[in-house]
Amino acid sequence: MPLDSAPVPRLDLLLARSSGLGRRAATRAIRAGRLTRHDGTPWTDAKERVPPSHLPLTVRLDGEPLVLREHVHVLQHKPAGVVTARSDRRHATAYELLAGAPLHRHLRAVGRLDLDTTGLLLWTTDGTWVHRLAHPKYGIERTYEALLDRPPAPCPEDLVLDDGHRPEIRRIETVPDEKAHPGLLRPAPGPVCRIVLVGGKFHEVKRIFAALGSRVLALCRTAYGPWRLPVTLPAGGWVEIDRRAGPGA
Ligand code: URA
């Protein structure tokens, strides 16, 4: 949905989202004059609409600065050994690594990476955007670099995986060692290949290379649509991104 046709959020909703207060407590706080603008004047109308173009908006709640936001979008460098989940009994989660991100409670992952896969993982508070980015019908390309145990066989145009799935591969190319992304782990020597594809079936990249006779020793997602994993972003780190740079804005 274009940004300018998105519903204009109410002040009490924004305050509740951004402060962790419940909706009713947020309404009461506004009516009591506890929420002030940067010039010190209080808001009193909890139902006032705040145009998205005014967000993020710095205000004060009980005199303390607070940033009002409706949505947040985050690009994370997922390390190996954490699961793409908000909670898990056995493993640390990629979500825990986002502690401190704005609107942390509302963030959802866009798709998944395997436990041992590193690289670019998007998170957003906007459910419609999750769908827009993850659904294959929108044709968003994902780019991965894979460390392999041996060079893959040439990829036939009509590659069919073990479960009958036909992956939508846009490109497979060899990457010279010195050009490989630093986010790709190197547990052993081996050729590195870059693969660009649409769709995100379970273990898809590993199964594609298995069908071409190679085993994936390490896998890193280096791009998702227009977003690239910055080479300077350490594993476990994250940055806020501007959705308007991407599809569906
Ligand atoms: N394909 C895989 O095999 N694993 C991932 O984590 C992502 C894509």
Residues whose N, C-alpha, C, O or C-beta is under 5 A from the ligand:
A	BS01	URA	R112 L113 D114 T117 K201 H203 E204 V205 K206 R207
